[in-house]
Amino acid sequence: MSQYYDIDDIIAEDELVPAVFQVSANGVGLFDSSDETNKVEQGSKVELPFWLARELHLRQAVSINLPHCFNQKTREELAADAAHVDLRNRCPYFYELGRKLFTLVGDKTIGTLLLAAFQTRYREVLIKAQTAALAVAPKFLTLLTKEETKLYEAAQSSMVAFKKWRMGGPRFQKASVLGRKRRPFE
Amino acid sequence: MYAKKACELVKEFSSSEPGQLAPFNTNLFSQVIEECNFHFHQLQSLLSKIQEGPDSQTKNADHFGALIHHLSLVRNKRCLMAYVHNRAEVIRSLGWMIEPPLPEEIQEKLSSSEKEYSKNQSATIKSYQSEMDLDLAVDMVPPKDPYIKVRVLDDIGSVALSDQIANLARHAILFLRRTDAETYISQGLMEELTD
């Protein structure tokens, strides 16, 4: 599913996830620069990047909460009109992060949320890619997540290829029989 | 925050045009390496503390501190590897598109090991081609027509091509056999005209 060298996968795992430490850890004072003790206490709330939060969660060292891009407000907005929610601003890797979080948090609603959001937005992306003039598109593009932007570009390039195919070359060739003069009837 | 810089490096690669190279970020790269060293020292000191401790079996605060440093190291490594790997992929594909050696503008964006890589790669291809007596760089895109329309970009003079003797003067537009034109195009002396 995810490759070691995959750039997008790496960046997606850098998204911050709120977590609560269930244990204390020594020698890691960097989470809070004002901290003199160089130590994270049990029960302290921090925002960890996903790659760290996942591994610590698997070892029962932290408990993960859902990041704010999956909060109630976003869910309501997505339910109202998914196509016009600014997902890029909230989390440019909305689907990827959601999929990764789903297995950890055990919140069953994430799956249906992602699916519903993607279905509505995918339709909109395809319609916009095929109809919108290039001048209109940029405003719409700023709402899309990384994956949706790729879909949009793919849809547009295949649209261009299709038009080129339809226009280019002698599409309608005359059958050789049609050019012949009718043989005089004898 | 841990491994922030490494991720910046990856983001920088991701924001560059696909198939093109940004200059190798030596500065940030060495900063990440430094951060790795820091994590490594912290990890070592914590590990020795754990071993000296009364019970090295139970998981205490030192254990989780060491774990965080270890995970940060792994993460940093992944970011660095991905940066180097993906750049190498771009260099490899450039090696097929452009006749080696790579032009000066691209050369100066590479790190020294990347230059070595691109040099070795073209040498390997060359030795394979001479061994098999086969030119792999011909027809990277399957041709639709053996002849193509080209514009000459530089004064080349009269050249005997495989089927004709052509006067390749600057700005001339002619029909050439694809196989003849391809070498000139990859050297930047001609451009293909597509309609």
Chai-1 contact restraints between the chains, C-beta under 6 A:
chainA,res_idxA,chainB,res_idxB,connection_type,confidence,min_distance_angstrom,max_distance_angstrom,comment,restraint_id
A,Y5,B,A82,contact,1.0,0.0,6.0,A-B,restraint_1
A,Y5,B,H85,contact,1.0,0.0,6.0,A-B,restraint_2
A,I7,B,V10,contact,1.0,0.0,6.0,A-B,restraint_3
A,I7,B,S14,contact,1.0,0.0,6.0,A-B,restraint_4
A,I10,B,V10,contact,1.0,0.0,6.0,A-B,restraint_5
A,I10,B,A82,contact,1.0,0.0,6.0,A-B,restraint_6
A,I11,B,K11,contact,1.0,0.0,6.0,A-B,restraint_7
A,D14,B,C7,contact,1.0,0.0,6.0,A-B,restraint_8
A,V23,B,F64,contact,1.0,0.0,6.0,A-B,restraint_9
A,S24,B,A61,contact,1.0,0.0,6.0,A-B,restraint_10
A,A25,B,A61,contact,1.0,0.0,6.0,A-B,restraint_11
A,A25,B,F64,contact,1.0,0.0,6.0,A-B,restraint_12
A,A25,B,G65,contact,1.0,0.0,6.0,A-B,restraint_13
A,A25,B,I68,contact,1.0,0.0,6.0,A-B,restraint_14
A,N26,B,A61,contact,1.0,0.0,6.0,A-B,restraint_15
A,N26,B,D62,contact,1.0,0.0,6.0,A-B,restraint_16
A,N26,B,G65,contact,1.0,0.0,6.0,A-B,restraint_17
A,G27,B,Q42,contact,1.0,0.0,6.0,A-B,restraint_18
A,G27,B,L46,contact,1.0,0.0,6.0,A-B,restraint_19
A,G27,B,G65,contact,1.0,0.0,6.0,A-B,restraint_20
A,V28,B,G65,contact,1.0,0.0,6.0,A-B,restraint_21
A,V28,B,I68,contact,1.0,0.0,6.0,A-B,restraint_22
A,W51,B,R75,contact,1.0,0.0,6.0,A-B,restraint_23
A,L52,B,L71,contact,1.0,0.0,6.0,A-B,restraint_24
A,E55,B,L71,contact,1.0,0.0,6.0,A-B,restraint_25
A,A61,B,F64,contact,1.0,0.0,6.0,A-B,restraint_26
